[in-house]
Structure formats: C-alpha cells, structure tokens
C-alpha cells in the first residue's frame, strides 16, 4: 500500500482535503503548488510559479490552475475546483475523485459515470515547465477532453483583477499556443502531445478567493483570466501529455520526456524518503558570471578565461515565501546534505556561501543572493556547519577546505570588525538588539522587535565558545602551539563568564543579559550549549538545563519558544499579521529546536534515551500526511493539538529531523 494515499471519503470531504497541500519544485527557484483536490487556497498557490528576475526578486504565478472537463454524449463534467466569494465552491470536481496517490508522482483517479480518467503531474527538473499526463483508463463511448487555463501573471505577493491592460493576444505554436498578459513577463507556452483545437473565448473569472489569506488577515480575492479552451478526443488506453512552461518544447517527445522525468523521481514510500525528497526541494541552482580577477579561493573550479559561467548553489529557507537566508542556510545545511550522504552538495552550497561571507567581512558588495548575512550569529553558525562536516568527512579534509575560513571568521570577530558583534574582555560577545531583531527570534511589531534580545545573548556565546574550542582543536592537529594557546585562553575566559552570566539559581540559563537586566523567561535558546560538542557547562549543569527544557518547553512538535509559565505566553499562531507577530516566538513550537534538544538528550543520557527519542519522532512522521504532504511546516501551535502553521515547508525543520534520524542510527549501532 502506498505511504501517501487517500481514498474517496477523504478527497470528497473538503474539510479534510483542503488543508493538505502539495508542493513540487524544479531546483531552480520555480515551483508548482496547490491542494490535493486542485483548489488553490493561498495567493502563493499556482501550477506554474516562476522567478522573473527582469521584474523583481519575487516569484510570479503564470498559470494559476488548469481545469479539465470530460465531455460524453454532449454532457460536460468539469473536474476543476475553485473557491469563490461567499463560501461558494465551483465546479465541485472533487466529487468525482476516487483516490489520490503521492508515492512517486501525484496521481489522481477520477470516475465520471463509465469514464475513469487518471491524471499525473510533475515539475521538470531545472526547467520552468509543468507536465501533466491524462490517461483514459476506461470509457465505453466517445470521449472528449476540454481544458481551460486560468492565468494570473502576477507576483505571489499581489493579486490580479480584471483590467483593460492585460493582453489577449496569443500565437499558435506546435500543438498549442503561447501568450503573455503583461510586458516584462516571459511567454507562457501551453502545448499538448496531441493535435488539438484551441477555441479563443476570453473571459475573466471573478471573485476567486483564498481562505488562507483570509485567515492571515489579508486581502483574499482576485480575478483570473481564461483566454479560451483546448479540446481534443481521447481513446480508451490513450495518454495525452500537457506542458506549460516559459519556453517551447518539441511536442513529439513530450510522452518520452514525461517517462524520463518519472524515472528520476525517488519514491515517497516511507518517512525517511519523504524527508529526503523534501530536502531536495530546497535546492536552488543559479547561473552566474565569474568576474575578472575573482580570487580562486571562492571556487574549486579553475579557468583560464577572463569570464566563465558557473552555478551558485543555495538552500531556500522554505516555501512558499522564503528566500535564501544566511542563518537558515548554515543551520539547515548539515541535515539537508551530510545526513543523507550528499556531501558534494554541502561543498557546493558552502562554496557559494563562503564567497558571501568574504564579501561581507571584506566590505565588498554582495556577489551572492543570500539575505541577512550581516546578522551577528551568522559567521558562528557557519563554523558550526563546518564542524559537522569535519565529523562526517574528517578533520584533514575540513582543514584543507575550510580551515582558513574558520580562522578568518574568528579573527574578524576578535578584531571587532563585525558591525554588531563585539568581543568584551571577559571573553563574551555582545550584540545590540533593542531597535532591530538580530537573532532567529526576529518578529517585529510597529517597527520594534517583539523579543528585544540584546547584550549577551545565550546562543551567540554558546556558538562563540564552541567555535573557539573547535578552532583550537584544529590548530592542535597541526601542532600550532601559539594558536592553540591564544584560542584556549579566550575560551577559558568565555567559559567562566558564560556560567557566571547566564546560569541562575533555578538551574536554567538566562535568555539574554544586558547590564543589570536579565531575561528570566524560560526559552529554548539555552538548549544549544547542551547540544554543542564544546560546552561551557559541566555535566550537572547540562542535566539541569535539559530537565527544565523537558518540563516546560517540550512538545511532540519540537520545543516551545517560550514556557507556559513565563509572562506573555501566546501559543496559537492565528489571526491578522500583528496578532501573529506577537505569537511567533511567544510559545509556538519549532521542530528544528527539537533536533538540538534530542541531540542534547543523547549527549547527556546516551543510549538510555533512544526509545524516548524514537517516540518523539512519531510526532514528525504524523506530519507527512498533513499540511504539506511529505514535508514539515514552519512552526506549530504550542498547545494541543499542535496544529501546523506558517510556511508549508521549512528547511531547518526538515534538516534537523533528518539529522536526528542519523544521530539515532549512530547511537543505536555504536559500541
């Protein structure tokens, strides 16, 4: 039986089926996303959503949806589904669904009287092209298929409405048409593997509504343009492939192309394989031009040419609205690559990110599309990621590739060159965060941080101590006694000050300390010094901190961002933007934090906690069939039933669950 399969009873019940979203990406920044009943419920949904760099840095919905109608004996059965204003759903095509299967590629089986129609779709790797295959499994009389494309041609952050500016012009191409609604956009090619007739019948479908936007307190309706419809007969046993893309395709090879793409798709037949597929969805490859005179340290590929084309590799922070963010990249990188044996992709992403770090440290314009690289903890998370690489692939290989970067980052911080990270005489690093959110708890309201973490921040200093000790250990490998002595001296001061500054009489750590102001809130950031390989805490202190996290922060979906016993606890992430901003880090649960919690458990209690952690993983496996199929949402309510919220698929969450699975295997089979 398929791991992700849903029967008719669920598919025809919109209360159960509409919340289940389906995401497919092409690893070049574009994606296709809707619900399992093909009803768009977000403005970010669309069958073909692509970046248009000529316009802006956002994704754009070109093809919103594609309705199929079965015509038999003059009777029409529309298989589409849209939500319109007034809570009206039309044309209710979901009632014809017999089953939905997402084991390898999304497959929907429709039954209309004696007609059984199978629909399969995929997103072509590295091409902005959607492929849908329709197969008439059974049909006892002449059958015609009619297809209506719903076009948007707008940013994912905006809406389109009926207007006189939109171009109705179209041109015939091989077995289809191309059209473009507005200047600056690429042409949209809609083609079939079979000859067809296109009937030009332009119209606007008005008042399409997106309930997820309503929930979030935003405008929620738009109008979609339908230029007409395609029509063609189909015989029993015949398959027809539809392609929608930004470039023309040779239609005679569409069927072969579909089969080839299916062959590349690994199955989603268990928890681990779902997570591996989800990990791949965050990959982005972008071509760039190497500038003349660019330092070779930035690239492992040599060239004698003045300019050459190469690829930058990124990890998106999540779907559907996140871009590549520096902190997310370094936290997610080990789990999304090393934990699933994809060491080369770690190196490719780090090669791009390393160039960005040097751009920042040497005060050059940023040559990579990585956001928030200026945040004070980003270089320290980079060292943590490299540390995981060293554990997996060896310290010698790590030193050869990243030894200089590690030392340069520490020197950069030591010499107070970072604009917002100062090394004090006591060995701790200090950050200004009153007016701007500088940590991962970055929500703001009315222009101010909701959680104004400033001064000595607990995870910043845990990262700093860990980085110093790791760098010292690498220097010791090379018998560099001067470097070892220098780094160990700073680390010793940092360790003593860390304990004196953060550890309180109740056995947990202050979240941040700013002069005489100490934040007594019980927050999950204190888990990091317990989880890291090098910790300023002794074993008893680690146990004390871990026990507080277990009692007050642990949920089946990770650690809460704030204890229910602390003031301001707000665990339900719903409502308008401001309401959600105040809840974002005030009690919501985050799976990626749970990954560090489980690593801490294993380090403190060893194999005695294996069964406990395995039970915790069940909470994540449950998510494979909810929200975004096969992936994990950005965050969860901090109270039962721990509903998934925010972005449908979040890189750090997927990464840390994968890393936890790897740690479990390591502890199970290690002596």
C-alpha positions as CSV (number, residue, x, y, z in Angstrom):
1,X,0.0,0.0,0.0
2,X,1.2,3.5,-0.8
3,X,2.6,5.6,2.0
4,X,0.7,8.7,0.9
5,X,-2.6,7.5,-0.5
6,X,-6.0,9.0,0.2
7,X,-9.4,7.4,-0.6
8,X,-12.6,8.9,-1.9
9,X,-14.1,9.5,1.6
10,X,-11.3,12.0,2.4
11,X,-10.9,13.5,-1.0
12,X,-14.6,14.4,-1.3
13,X,-14.7,16.0,2.2
14,X,-13.2,19.5,1.7
15,X,-12.8,20.0,5.5
16,X,-10.2,17.1,5.4
17,X,-8.8,17.5,1.9
18,X,-8.4,21.3,1.5
19,X,-5.7,21.7,4.3
20,X,-3.5,19.1,2.6
21,X,-1.1,21.0,0.3
22,X,1.2,19.6,-2.4
23,X,4.5,21.1,-3.4
24,X,6.8,20.3,-6.3
25,X,9.9,22.3,-7.2
26,X,12.4,22.3,-10.1
27,X,15.6,23.2,-8.1
28,X,15.9,26.5,-10.0
29,X,13.6,28.6,-7.8
30,X,10.3,27.8,-9.5
31,X,7.6,25.6,-8.0
32,X,4.1,24.2,-8.5
33,X,1.8,24.1,-5.5
34,X,-1.9,23.6,-4.7
35,X,-4.0,21.3,-2.6
36,X,-4.6,17.6,-3.3
37,X,-8.0,18.5,-4.8
38,X,-6.5,21.2,-7.1
39,X,-8.2,24.1,-5.3
40,X,-5.9,27.0,-4.6
41,X,-6.2,28.3,-1.1
42,X,-3.3,30.7,-1.0
43,X,-2.2,33.5,-3.2
44,X,1.1,31.7,-3.4
45,X,-0.5,28.7,-5.0
46,X,-0.3,28.0,-8.7
47,X,0.6,25.3,-11.2
48,X,3.5,27.3,-12.7
49,X,5.1,29.8,-10.3
50,X,8.5,31.1,-11.5
51,X,11.0,33.8,-10.7
52,X,11.1,36.7,-13.2
53,X,14.4,38.4,-12.4
54,X,13.8,41.1,-15.1
55,X,10.9,42.4,-12.9
56,X,11.9,41.8,-9.3
57,X,13.2,39.3,-6.8
58,X,9.9,37.6,-6.3
59,X,8.2,34.5,-7.7
60,X,5.3,35.1,-10.1
61,X,2.2,33.0,-10.7
62,X,1.8,32.5,-14.5
63,X,-0.6,29.5,-14.7
64,X,-2.9,29.5,-11.7
65,X,-4.9,26.4,-12.4
66,X,-5.9,24.1,-15.3
67,X,-9.4,22.8,-15.4
68,X,-10.2,19.5,-17.2
69,X,-13.7,18.8,-18.4
70,X,-14.9,15.4,-19.6
71,X,-17.4,15.5,-22.4
72,X,-19.5,12.5,-23.3
73,X,-22.8,12.4,-25.2
74,X,-22.9,16.2,-25.1
75,X,-22.8,16.2,-21.2
76,X,-20.0,18.1,-19.5
77,X,-18.3,17.0,-16.3
78,X,-15.8,19.7,-15.0
79,X,-13.2,18.2,-12.8
80,X,-11.9,21.6,-11.5
81,X,-12.5,23.2,-8.1
82,X,-12.3,26.9,-7.2
83,X,-13.4,28.8,-4.1
84,X,-15.4,32.0,-4.8
85,X,-16.6,34.8,-2.6
86,X,-19.5,33.9,-0.3
87,X,-18.0,30.5,0.5
88,X,-19.1,29.1,-2.9
89,X,-17.1,26.2,-4.4
90,X,-17.4,25.6,-8.1
91,X,-17.5,23.4,-10.2
92,X,-17.1,20.8,-7.4
93,X,-14.9,18.5,-9.5
94,X,-13.6,16.9,-6.3
95,X,-16.7,14.8,-6.0
96,X,-15.5,12.7,-9.0
97,X,-12.2,11.8,-7.3
98,X,-11.9,8.1,-6.5
99,X,-8.4,8.2,-5.0
100,X,-5.2,10.2,-4.7
101,X,-1.7,8.7,-4.6
102,X,1.5,10.6,-4.0
103,X,4.0,7.7,-3.7
104,X,6.2,8.7,-6.7
105,X,4.4,11.4,-8.6
106,X,1.0,12.9,-7.6
107,X,-1.7,10.8,-9.3
108,X,-5.5,11.5,-9.1
109,X,-8.0,9.0,-10.3
110,X,-11.4,10.4,-11.4
111,X,-14.6,8.5,-12.1
112,X,-17.4,10.1,-14.1
113,X,-20.1,7.5,-14.9
114,X,-18.3,4.9,-17.0
115,X,-15.3,7.1,-17.6
116,X,-12.1,6.5,-15.4
117,X,-9.5,9.3,-16.0
118,X,-6.1,9.2,-14.5
119,X,-4.1,12.5,-14.0
120,X,-0.4,12.5,-13.1
121,X,1.7,15.6,-12.8
122,X,5.3,16.6,-12.2
123,X,7.6,19.6,-12.4
124,X,10.5,19.2,-14.7
125,X,13.9,19.4,-13.0
126,X,15.8,22.6,-13.8
127,X,13.2,23.8,-16.3
128,X,10.3,26.1,-15.7
129,X,7.9,23.6,-17.1
130,X,5.0,21.7,-15.7
131,X,4.0,18.3,-17.2
132,X,0.6,16.7,-16.7
133,X,-0.4,13.3,-18.2
134,X,-4.0,12.4,-18.7
135,X,-4.8,8.7,-19.3
136,X,-8.3,7.4,-20.2
137,X,-8.2,4.2,-18.2
138,X,-11.8,3.3,-19.1
139,X,-14.5,4.7,-21.3
140,X,-17.4,2.9,-23.1
141,X,-18.2,5.7,-25.6
142,X,-16.6,8.6,-27.5
143,X,-14.9,10.9,-25.0
144,X,-13.6,14.4,-25.4
145,X,-11.4,16.4,-23.1
146,X,-11.6,20.1,-22.7
147,X,-9.0,22.2,-20.9
148,X,-9.3,25.8,-19.5
149,X,-6.2,27.5,-18.4
150,X,-6.6,30.1,-15.6
151,X,-3.9,32.8,-16.0
152,X,-2.7,35.3,-13.3
153,X,0.7,36.8,-14.5
154,X,1.3,38.5,-11.1
155,X,3.7,38.4,-8.1
156,X,3.0,35.9,-5.4
157,X,2.5,38.8,-3.0
158,X,-0.1,40.6,-5.1
159,X,-3.5,39.9,-6.8
160,X,-4.7,40.4,-10.3
161,X,-8.1,41.9,-11.2
162,X,-10.0,42.4,-14.4
163,X,-8.4,45.2,-16.4
164,X,-8.1,46.6,-19.9
165,X,-4.3,46.5,-19.9
166,X,-4.0,42.7,-20.0
167,X,-3.1,41.5,-23.5
168,X,-5.5,39.0,-25.1
169,X,-3.1,38.3,-27.9
170,X,-1.9,34.7,-28.4
171,X,0.1,32.9,-31.1
172,X,-0.2,29.3,-32.3
173,X,2.8,27.1,-31.6
174,X,3.3,23.4,-32.1
175,X,0.2,21.7,-30.7
176,X,-0.7,24.7,-28.6
177,X,-0.4,28.4,-28.0
178,X,1.8,31.0,-26.4
179,X,0.6,34.1,-24.6
180,X,1.8,36.9,-22.3
181,X,-0.6,39.1,-20.4
182,X,1.8,41.9,-19.5
183,X,5.1,43.4,-20.8
184,X,8.2,42.2,-18.9
185,X,6.8,38.7,-18.4
186,X,8.0,35.7,-20.3
187,X,5.7,34.0,-22.7
188,X,3.7,31.1,-21.4
189,X,3.7,28.1,-23.7
190,X,0.8,25.7,-23.4
191,X,1.3,22.6,-25.6
192,X,0.0,19.1,-25.9
193,X,1.5,15.8,-27.1
194,X,-1.5,15.6,-29.4
195,X,-3.1,17.8,-32.0
196,X,-6.0,19.8,-30.6
197,X,-8.2,22.7,-31.3
198,X,-7.9,26.0,-29.3
199,X,-11.1,28.0,-29.1
200,X,-10.5,31.6,-28.3
201,X,-13.1,32.6,-25.8
202,X,-11.6,35.2,-23.5
203,X,-13.2,35.9,-20.1
204,X,-12.4,36.8,-16.5
205,X,-13.4,34.5,-13.7
206,X,-14.2,37.0,-10.9
207,X,-14.0,36.7,-7.2
208,X,-11.7,33.7,-6.8
209,X,-11.0,33.6,-3.0
210,X,-8.1,32.2,-1.0
211,X,-9.1,31.2,2.5
212,X,-5.5,31.0,3.9
213,X,-5.1,34.7,3.1
214,X,-8.4,35.4,4.9
215,X,-7.1,33.6,8.0
216,X,-3.9,35.7,7.9
217,X,-5.9,38.9,7.8
218,X,-5.0,39.9,4.2
219,X,-7.0,40.7,1.1
220,X,-8.1,37.4,-0.3
221,X,-9.8,37.5,-3.7
222,X,-8.8,38.1,-7.3
223,X,-9.9,37.7,-10.9
224,X,-8.3,35.2,-13.2
225,X,-8.1,35.4,-17.0
226,X,-9.2,32.5,-19.1
227,X,-8.2,33.0,-22.8
228,X,-10.3,30.1,-24.1
229,X,-10.1,26.3,-24.1
230,X,-8.3,23.4,-25.7
231,X,-10.3,20.5,-26.9
232,X,-9.4,17.0,-28.3
233,X,-10.8,13.5,-28.4
234,X,-9.2,10.7,-26.3
235,X,-9.5,6.9,-26.8
236,X,-9.6,4.3,-24.1
237,X,-6.0,3.5,-23.0
238,X,-4.6,6.7,-24.6
239,X,-2.4,9.1,-22.8
240,X,-2.1,12.9,-23.5
241,X,0.7,15.0,-22.0
242,X,0.2,18.7,-21.4
243,X,3.2,21.0,-20.9
244,X,3.1,24.6,-19.5
245,X,6.4,26.4,-19.5
246,X,8.3,29.5,-20.3
247,X,10.0,28.0,-23.4
248,X,8.7,26.0,-26.3
249,X,9.0,22.2,-26.2
250,X,9.0,19.7,-29.1
251,X,5.7,18.1,-28.6
252,X,6.6,14.8,-30.3
253,X,8.9,14.0,-27.4
254,X,6.5,15.0,-24.5
255,X,5.5,11.5,-23.7
256,X,9.1,10.3,-23.6
257,X,10.1,13.4,-21.6
258,X,7.4,12.6,-19.0
259,X,8.5,9.0,-18.7
260,X,12.2,10.1,-18.3
261,X,11.2,12.6,-15.6
262,X,9.2,9.9,-13.7
263,X,12.3,7.7,-13.8
264,X,14.3,10.4,-12.0
265,X,11.8,10.6,-9.1
266,X,12.6,8.5,-6.0
267,X,9.6,7.2,-4.1
268,X,8.0,8.7,-1.1
269,X,7.2,5.3,0.4
270,X,8.3,5.9,4.0
271,X,9.1,8.7,6.5
272,X,12.8,8.9,5.6
273,X,12.3,9.0,1.8
274,X,9.7,11.8,2.2
275,X,12.2,13.9,4.2
276,X,14.9,13.3,1.6
277,X,12.6,14.4,-1.2
278,X,11.6,17.4,0.9
279,X,15.3,18.2,1.4
280,X,15.9,18.3,-2.4
281,X,13.1,20.7,-2.8
282,X,15.1,23.4,-1.0
283,X,17.9,23.1,-3.6
284,X,18.4,26.1,-5.9
285,X,20.9,26.3,-8.7
286,X,21.5,29.8,-10.3
287,X,23.9,30.6,-13.1
288,X,26.3,33.5,-12.6
289,X,29.3,35.0,-14.3
290,X,32.6,34.9,-12.7
291,X,34.2,38.4,-12.6
292,X,37.6,39.0,-14.0
293,X,40.2,38.7,-11.3
294,X,38.0,36.9,-8.9
295,X,40.0,35.1,-6.2
296,X,40.4,31.4,-6.8
297,X,39.6,30.7,-3.1
298,X,36.0,31.3,-3.9
299,X,35.8,28.4,-6.4
300,X,37.1,24.9,-6.7
301,X,36.9,25.1,-10.5
302,X,39.9,26.7,-12.2
303,X,39.6,28.5,-15.5
304,X,42.0,30.4,-17.8
305,X,39.2,32.5,-19.3
306,X,38.6,36.1,-18.1
307,X,34.9,35.2,-17.6
308,X,33.1,31.9,-17.4
309,X,29.7,30.7,-16.5
310,X,29.3,28.7,-13.3
311,X,26.5,27.7,-10.9
312,X,25.8,29.1,-7.5
313,X,24.0,26.7,-5.2
314,X,21.7,27.8,-2.5
315,X,19.2,26.4,0.1
316,X,15.9,28.2,0.2
317,X,14.7,28.8,3.8
318,X,11.3,27.5,3.0
319,X,8.2,27.5,0.8
320,X,6.3,29.4,-0.4
321,X,7.6,32.8,0.6
322,X,11.1,32.4,1.9
323,X,14.3,33.2,0.1
324,X,17.8,32.1,0.8
325,X,18.7,33.4,4.3
326,X,22.2,33.0,5.7
327,X,21.4,31.7,9.2
328,X,18.9,29.2,7.9
329,X,21.4,28.0,5.3
330,X,24.1,27.2,7.8
331,X,21.7,25.6,10.4
332,X,20.0,23.5,7.7
333,X,23.0,22.6,5.6
334,X,24.3,19.6,7.6
335,X,20.9,18.0,7.9
336,X,19.9,18.5,4.3
337,X,23.2,17.2,2.9
338,X,25.5,15.3,5.2
339,X,22.8,13.4,7.0
340,X,21.6,11.9,3.7
341,X,25.0,11.2,2.2
342,X,25.1,14.2,-0.2
343,X,28.5,15.6,0.9
344,X,29.2,17.2,-2.5
345,X,26.1,19.4,-2.3
346,X,27.3,20.6,1.1
347,X,30.5,21.7,-0.5
348,X,28.7,23.4,-3.4
349,X,26.4,25.4,-1.1
350,X,29.3,26.2,1.2
351,X,31.4,27.4,-1.8
352,X,28.7,29.9,-2.6
353,X,28.1,30.9,1.0
354,X,31.8,31.3,1.6
355,X,32.1,33.8,-1.1
356,X,29.2,35.8,0.5
357,X,30.9,35.6,3.9
358,X,34.2,37.0,2.5
359,X,32.2,39.7,0.6
360,X,30.7,40.8,4.0
361,X,33.9,40.5,6.0
362,X,35.9,42.4,3.4
363,X,33.2,45.0,2.9
364,X,32.6,44.3,-0.7
365,X,29.2,44.4,-2.5
366,X,27.5,41.1,-2.0
367,X,28.0,38.8,-5.0
368,X,25.6,36.1,-3.9
369,X,21.8,36.1,-3.4
370,X,21.9,35.3,0.3
371,X,19.9,37.5,2.6
372,X,20.7,38.6,6.2
373,X,24.4,37.6,6.0
374,X,25.1,40.6,8.2
375,X,23.3,39.1,11.3
376,X,25.8,38.7,14.1
377,X,25.5,35.0,14.7
378,X,25.7,34.0,11.0
379,X,29.5,33.5,10.9
380,X,29.3,31.4,14.0
381,X,26.6,29.2,12.6
382,X,28.9,28.8,9.5
383,X,31.6,27.4,11.8
384,X,29.1,25.0,13.4
385,X,28.1,23.7,10.0
386,X,31.7,23.2,9.1
387,X,32.2,21.4,12.4
388,X,29.5,18.9,11.3
389,X,31.4,18.4,8.0
390,X,34.6,17.6,9.9
391,X,32.8,15.0,12.0
392,X,31.4,13.3,8.9
393,X,34.3,13.6,6.4
394,X,37.4,14.0,8.5
395,X,39.2,16.9,10.1
396,X,42.0,16.9,7.5
397,X,39.6,17.4,4.6
398,X,37.8,20.0,6.6
399,X,41.0,21.9,7.3
400,X,42.0,21.9,3.6
401,X,38.7,23.3,2.5
402,X,37.6,25.5,5.4
403,X,40.5,25.9,7.8
404,X,41.3,29.4,6.5
405,X,37.6,30.5,6.6
406,X,37.3,29.4,10.2
407,X,40.4,31.3,11.3
408,X,39.4,34.4,9.3
409,X,35.9,34.4,11.0
410,X,37.4,34.2,14.5
411,X,40.0,36.9,13.7
412,X,37.2,39.1,12.2
413,X,35.3,38.8,15.5
414,X,38.4,39.2,17.6
415,X,39.3,42.4,15.9
416,X,35.8,43.9,16.4
417,X,35.3,44.2,12.6
418,X,31.7,43.0,12.8
419,X,29.4,46.0,12.9
420,X,27.2,44.3,15.6
421,X,29.2,41.7,17.4
422,X,31.8,43.0,20.0
423,X,34.2,40.8,21.9
424,X,34.5,42.0,25.5
425,X,37.4,41.5,27.8
426,X,35.5,38.8,29.7
427,X,35.5,36.6,26.6
428,X,31.8,37.0,25.8
429,X,30.4,38.6,22.6
430,X,27.9,41.4,22.9
431,X,25.2,42.4,20.4
432,X,22.9,45.4,20.1
433,X,19.3,44.2,19.5
434,X,17.0,46.7,21.1
435,X,15.9,48.5,18.0
436,X,16.4,45.7,15.4
437,X,15.8,42.0,15.7
438,X,19.2,40.3,15.2
439,X,18.5,36.7,16.4
440,X,16.4,34.0,14.9
441,X,13.6,35.3,17.1
442,X,13.1,38.1,14.6
443,X,9.5,39.1,14.6
444,X,8.7,42.8,14.8
445,X,5.6,44.8,15.5
446,X,5.2,48.6,14.9
447,X,8.8,48.7,13.8
448,X,10.2,47.2,17.0
449,X,11.4,43.7,17.9
450,X,8.7,41.7,19.8
451,X,11.5,40.0,21.7
452,X,14.3,42.6,22.0
453,X,17.2,40.3,22.8
454,X,20.3,42.4,23.3
455,X,23.6,42.4,25.2
456,X,25.0,39.0,26.0
457,X,22.7,36.5,24.1
458,X,22.9,32.9,25.3
459,X,23.2,31.0,22.0
460,X,25.5,33.6,20.5
461,X,28.0,33.0,23.3
462,X,27.5,29.2,23.2
463,X,28.3,29.4,19.5
464,X,31.3,31.5,20.2
465,X,32.7,29.2,22.8
466,X,32.1,26.2,20.5
467,X,33.8,27.9,17.6
468,X,36.9,28.8,19.7
469,X,37.3,25.3,21.0
470,X,36.8,23.7,17.6
471,X,39.3,26.1,16.0
472,X,41.8,25.3,18.8
473,X,41.4,21.6,18.2
474,X,42.2,22.1,14.5
475,X,45.2,24.1,15.4
476,X,46.4,21.4,17.8
477,X,46.2,18.9,14.9
478,X,48.8,21.0,13.2
479,X,50.9,21.5,16.3
480,X,50.3,25.2,16.1
481,X,51.0,25.8,19.8
482,X,50.7,29.6,19.6
483,X,47.3,29.5,18.0
484,X,46.1,26.8,20.4
485,X,47.3,28.8,23.5
486,X,45.6,32.0,22.2
487,X,42.3,30.4,21.4
488,X,42.2,28.4,24.6
489,X,42.9,31.5,26.6
490,X,39.9,33.3,25.1
491,X,37.8,30.2,25.5
492,X,38.7,29.8,29.2
493,X,37.6,33.4,29.9
494,X,34.4,32.8,27.8
495,X,33.6,29.7,29.8
496,X,34.0,31.3,33.2
497,X,32.0,34.4,32.2
498,X,29.3,32.3,30.5
499,X,28.5,30.3,33.6
500,X,28.7,33.4,35.9
501,X,26.5,35.4,33.5
502,X,23.8,33.0,32.3
503,X,23.3,30.3,34.9
504,X,20.8,31.2,37.5
505,X,19.8,29.8,40.9
506,X,16.9,27.9,39.4
507,X,19.1,25.6,37.2
508,X,18.4,27.1,33.8
509,X,20.0,29.9,31.7
510,X,19.0,33.5,31.2
511,X,18.0,34.1,27.6
512,X,20.0,37.3,27.4
513,X,21.7,39.6,29.9
514,X,22.1,43.3,29.3
515,X,23.9,45.1,32.1
516,X,21.7,44.7,35.1
517,X,18.8,43.4,33.1
518,X,18.4,39.7,33.0
519,X,15.7,38.0,31.0
520,X,14.2,35.3,33.3
521,X,11.9,33.9,30.6
522,X,12.3,30.2,30.0
523,X,13.2,29.9,26.4
524,X,14.7,27.2,24.2
525,X,17.9,29.0,23.3
526,X,19.6,27.6,26.4
527,X,19.5,24.1,24.7
528,X,22.3,25.0,22.4
529,X,25.2,24.9,24.9
530,X,23.9,21.5,26.0
531,X,23.8,20.2,22.4
532,X,27.0,21.6,21.0
533,X,30.2,19.5,21.0
534,X,32.0,22.0,23.1
535,X,30.0,23.4,26.0
536,X,30.9,25.9,28.8
537,X,28.6,23.9,31.1
538,X,29.6,20.9,33.2
539,X,27.6,17.7,33.1
540,X,25.4,18.5,36.1
541,X,24.6,22.0,34.7
542,X,23.7,20.4,31.3
543,X,21.3,18.0,33.0
544,X,19.7,20.8,34.9
545,X,19.1,22.9,31.8
546,X,17.9,19.9,29.8
547,X,15.4,18.9,32.5
548,X,13.9,22.4,32.5
549,X,13.5,22.2,28.7
550,X,11.9,18.9,29.1
551,X,9.4,20.0,31.7
552,X,8.4,23.4,30.3
553,X,9.2,23.5,26.6
554,X,9.0,20.1,25.0
555,X,6.0,19.2,22.8
556,X,5.5,16.5,20.2
557,X,6.5,19.1,17.5
558,X,9.7,20.4,19.0
559,X,10.5,23.0,21.7
560,X,8.2,25.9,22.5
561,X,9.7,29.3,22.0
562,X,8.5,30.3,25.5
563,X,7.4,28.4,28.6
564,X,3.7,28.5,29.5
565,X,4.9,29.6,33.0
566,X,6.6,32.7,31.6
567,X,4.8,36.0,31.1
568,X,3.4,36.7,27.6
569,X,2.9,33.1,26.7
570,X,0.9,33.1,23.4
571,X,0.9,29.7,21.8
572,X,-1.6,29.9,19.0
573,X,-0.3,31.4,15.7
574,X,-3.5,32.7,14.1
575,X,-5.2,35.9,13.1
576,X,-4.0,39.1,11.4
577,X,-0.3,39.9,10.9
578,X,0.2,41.8,14.1
579,X,-1.5,39.2,16.2
580,X,0.6,36.5,14.6
581,X,3.8,38.6,15.1
582,X,3.2,38.7,18.8
583,X,2.7,34.9,18.9
584,X,5.6,34.0,16.6
585,X,8.2,33.5,19.3
586,X,6.0,33.6,22.4
587,X,5.1,30.0,22.8
588,X,4.9,28.4,19.3
589,X,6.7,25.1,18.9
590,X,9.6,24.7,16.4
591,X,10.8,21.2,15.2
592,X,14.3,22.4,14.4
593,X,14.8,23.3,18.1
594,X,13.6,19.8,18.9
595,X,16.5,18.5,16.8
596,X,19.0,20.2,19.1
597,X,17.1,19.1,22.1
598,X,17.3,15.5,21.1
599,X,21.0,15.8,20.3
600,X,21.4,17.2,23.8
601,X,19.4,14.2,25.3
602,X,21.7,11.8,23.5
603,X,24.9,13.5,24.7
604,X,23.7,13.8,28.3
605,X,21.9,10.5,28.8
606,X,23.4,8.4,25.9
607,X,21.6,5.2,24.8
608,X,19.1,5.3,27.7
609,X,17.1,8.0,25.8
610,X,16.9,6.2,22.5
611,X,13.4,4.9,22.9
612,X,12.2,8.2,24.2
613,X,13.6,10.0,21.1
614,X,12.1,7.4,18.8
615,X,8.7,8.2,20.3
616,X,9.3,11.9,19.7
617,X,10.0,11.2,16.1
618,X,6.5,9.7,15.7
619,X,5.1,13.3,16.1
620,X,7.0,14.3,13.0
621,X,6.1,11.3,11.0
622,X,2.4,12.1,11.6
623,X,3.1,15.4,9.6
624,X,3.9,13.5,6.4
625,X,0.1,13.2,5.6
626,X,-0.9,16.6,6.9
627,X,-0.4,20.2,5.8
628,X,2.3,20.0,3.1
629,X,2.5,16.3,2.1
630,X,5.9,14.8,2.8
631,X,7.3,17.9,4.5
632,X,7.2,19.8,7.8
633,X,5.5,23.2,8.4
634,X,7.4,26.2,9.6
635,X,6.0,26.1,13.2
636,X,3.3,24.6,15.3
637,X,0.9,25.9,18.0
638,X,2.4,25.4,21.4
639,X,-0.8,23.9,22.8
640,X,-2.6,20.7,21.7
641,X,-3.5,19.6,19.1
642,X,-0.2,21.4,17.9
643,X,-1.6,22.5,14.6
644,X,1.0,23.3,11.8
645,X,1.2,27.0,10.9
646,X,3.2,29.4,8.8
647,X,5.1,28.3,5.7
648,X,4.1,24.9,4.4
649,X,7.7,23.6,4.2
650,X,10.6,24.8,6.3
651,X,14.2,23.8,5.6
652,X,15.6,23.9,9.2
653,X,12.8,21.7,10.4
654,X,13.3,19.1,7.7
655,X,17.1,19.3,8.2
656,X,17.1,18.8,12.0
657,X,14.6,15.8,11.8
658,X,17.0,14.2,9.3
659,X,20.0,14.9,11.5
660,X,18.2,13.4,14.5
661,X,17.4,10.2,12.5
662,X,21.1,10.0,11.6
663,X,22.1,10.5,15.3
664,X,19.7,7.8,16.3
665,X,21.3,5.4,14.0
666,X,24.7,6.4,15.2
667,X,23.8,5.8,18.9
668,X,22.0,2.5,18.1
669,X,24.9,0.9,16.4
670,X,27.9,2.5,18.1
671,X,29.6,0.4,20.8
